[in-house]
Amino acid sequence: MTPASPDRLVALTGADGRLGSRLAFRIAAAGGQQRLLVAGKGTTPRLPDGAPLPEAEVVAVPSDADPRTLTSAFADAHALFLVPSQARPGRLGRHRAAIDAAVLAGVRHVVYVSSIGAGPNAIASAARDDWLTEEYLRGTDLRWTMLRTAMFHRTLTFAVYDESDDSGLSTVLRAPAGNGRVASVSHDDVADAATAVLLDEDRKRHAGRTYLLTGPEALSLDEVAAALTRVVGRTVRYVPQTVEQARALFYRSTASEVEDWITQCQAIEAGVLAEVSPDVGHLAGRAARSLEAWLDDYPTEWAHLRLPSVR
C-alpha cells in the first residue's frame, strides 16, 4: 500500500459503518491522518487491543447535523469520503448539506459513494437520489470522484429465510428480482478502491472520474442460492417474489427501507446491475472477490445463516 502523505487529512463520514470502518483501518495502515465522523449507529473502529487507530480523531456528528457542525467537522480536511445517508425522507437534503459544508470548510476533494445505475430516471430509488447528489456535487468547484457500487455481497444474505410448512423446514432466497443477474461486490473491495483514490499522491488523477465497482461476475439469484448452499450446509433455493409479496415480507421495516430494497431488486431484474467492471482491479491492484471467494474469506459476515431460525 502506498504510504499516505503526512500533511493531508481525510475526513470519513460513516466511519462507524461497515464500509467506513474498513476504510479507516486501511488509511491507518498507510499512516494517514484521518478524522472519523461517527453517528453512533455502529462501532467506532479500534485496534484489536481496544486502542484507538493512530493518527485518527473521532468526532460525533449526528445524521441530522446542522451546517455549522458539519463545517467544523470538515475543517482542515484535504479530502472528504461521503457515504450516502440510509434514512429517508430527507436523504438528499443531508447530502447537499454535507457538500455545502465541504465547500465552506475548504475541502478540496470529495469522494462520493454512489450507485451503479444512478440517473434521473433510475429504477432504484436510492440511485435517483445518488444522481441528484452527483449533479449537486458537479455544480461546485470541488474536485470530485464518484464510486458507483453494485449491490453488496452481504446484502444478498439478508434475503435468505428459513420457513416451516407442511413439508418441513426449507431455506429460501426471496427477492422481487425475476431472472435478473447481479455483479455484487464486497465492502472490502470498495474500501480498497476508495483508499487508492483518497491517498493517491497525484491529486488530479481521479478528479472528475466515475468508477464502477462490481464483483468479477454477474450471477443469477439461482446461482447465488447455489453458492450459499455450499457454505451453509443446507439447500438454499431462489424463489422470485412479486412486489406485493416483498412488501408483506418486510412489514417490520420502514416504508423507505422497503422501497429501497424492492426498487434495487427491480433494477436487478431490468439488467442494470449485471455489468461487470474492471475498475476494482485497476484501483486496488488485484481482482475483485467473487461471491464464492467472499463467502470463504469472511464467514462472520454471513454467520446469521448458520443456525436455522424460522422468521
PyMOL commands that set and color helices and strands:
alter all, ss='L'
color gray80, all
select helices_A, chain A and resi 18-29+67-74+91-105+125-138+153-157+187-199+221-232+243-249+255-269+279-284+291-297+299-305
alter helices_A, ss='H'
color red, helices_A
select strands_A, chain A and resi 9-12+33-38+56-60+79-82+109-115+143-149+160-165+168-175+181-182+209-213+219-220+236-240
alter strands_A, ss='S'
color yellow, strands_A
deselect
rebuild
show_as cartoon
